[in-house]
Amino acid sequence: MNRSTLVRSRSEAVLSLIGNTPLVPLHFEAERLTIYAKCEIFNPSGSIKDRFAKCVLVDAEQRGLLKPDSIIVECSSGNTGIALSLIGATLGYQVRILMSASASEERRKIIRQLGAELILFESGGKYQTGIDMSREMAAKDPRVFLPRQFENSINAEDHEHFTGAEILRQMLGPIDAFVTGFGTGGTLAGCGKAIKRRWPDAKIIAMEPAEQALLAGECPCCHLIEGVADGFIPPLLRDAPLDGEEKIKSAEAMAMTRRLHREFGLLVGTSSGANIVAALRLAQKLGPRATVVTLICDRAERYFSTPLFDAPK
Ligand SMILES: Cc1ncc(COP(=O)(O)O)c(C=O)c1O
């Protein structure tokens, strides 16, 4: 086997594990409600971001944008960085991740363990600092390839054609509401479009941290729901078919995340708890027979050093 055939068959194994994640009903006894949760934790790097990493890199390869000496450079708060590091490594590319110095130690360790280069920047929480740095690197070095998760339309298109289409196949009847948080907005815009096209009456709702409800016109301030709401309304969200937003407090998100750990055996991150709180709230408004779908976005292992694991005994 020559090297490129070897790399191809090696990467195909991991690429085949991405997507087609299970969608399970979660029965909440106290609330007497059922929420349908698409479990993105089953992707190989443990988060929904494997989908973007796969589609952007496979598309770039097909269009001849990636060369053997290419360097994949992206600014990420964690999950995209981990996904690009994992898939980039199996495809045989160098990966460089720019991450805020405030990112958790376990995220840094996973990225380095996957062989990627990690550059930490002081930003005072501002994402734009890392995005500007990645653009400067691309301007200076022709080997740099930028996936541009925040602007790349392939992000939302992939969720429309795959995540959204999978939800429609997995839910046998009509969907009354779909709710999830947003980072780039790709998931909400893509799944929202797919669901709205099939079920025009379905409500497409954004989960927002209450401490930073930008869509609700409020000012940014700190929240503890990592992976979502980076302090600005992302361009990909502009043409999302949104019907409203649910504001969830960090404390509510953490309490529900711990409930998912202990009652359901689902070891997930804080945004998954926030999505479930938002979904339960919608189901309460729409009535006990309503079908409300949400996403479980990432695994708990990348939150060990965060307040999520300072749980009351
Ligand atoms: C941890 C995490 N990552 C990613 C996403 C979705 O991100 P995006 O808007 O970039 O598609 C979510 C959505 O809730 C999330 O909770």
Ligand as a Chemical Component Dictionary entry (heavy atoms), coordinates in Angstrom:
data_LIG
# 
_chem_comp.id                   LIG 
_chem_comp.type                 NON-POLYMER 
_chem_comp.pdbx_formal_charge   0 
_chem_comp.three_letter_code    LIG 
# 
loop_
_chem_comp_atom.comp_id 
_chem_comp_atom.atom_id 
_chem_comp_atom.alt_atom_id 
_chem_comp_atom.type_symbol 
_chem_comp_atom.charge 
_chem_comp_atom.model_Cartn_x 
_chem_comp_atom.model_Cartn_y 
_chem_comp_atom.model_Cartn_z 
_chem_comp_atom.pdbx_ordinal 
LIG C1 C1 C 0 -20.654 22.464 23.340 1  
LIG C2 C2 C 0 -21.334 22.886 22.081 2  
LIG N1 N1 N 0 -20.641 22.921 20.954 3  
LIG C3 C3 C 0 -21.252 23.321 19.797 4  
LIG C4 C4 C 0 -22.587 23.677 19.738 5  
LIG C5 C5 C 0 -23.206 24.114 18.448 6  
LIG O1 O1 O 0 -22.343 24.948 17.885 7  
LIG P1 P1 P 0 -22.532 25.714 16.540 8  
LIG O2 O2 O 0 -23.488 26.827 16.789 9  
LIG O3 O3 O 0 -21.147 26.229 16.305 10 
LIG O4 O4 O 0 -22.987 24.790 15.483 11 
LIG C6 C6 C 0 -23.312 23.644 20.833 12 
LIG C7 C7 C 0 -24.743 23.978 20.790 13 
LIG O5 O5 O 0 -25.465 23.954 21.776 14 
LIG C8 C8 C 0 -22.668 23.243 22.030 15 
LIG O6 O6 O 0 -23.354 23.209 23.163 16 
# 
loop_
_chem_comp_bond.comp_id 
_chem_comp_bond.atom_id_1 
_chem_comp_bond.atom_id_2 
_chem_comp_bond.value_order 
_chem_comp_bond.pdbx_ordinal 
LIG C1 C2 SING 1  
LIG C2 N1 SING 2  
LIG C2 C8 DOUB 3  
LIG N1 C3 DOUB 4  
LIG C3 C4 SING 5  
LIG C4 C5 SING 6  
LIG C4 C6 DOUB 7  
LIG C5 O1 SING 8  
LIG O1 P1 SING 9  
LIG P1 O2 DOUB 10 
LIG P1 O3 SING 11 
LIG P1 O4 SING 12 
LIG C6 C7 SING 13 
LIG C6 C8 SING 14 
LIG C7 O5 DOUB 15 
LIG C8 O6 SING 16 
# 
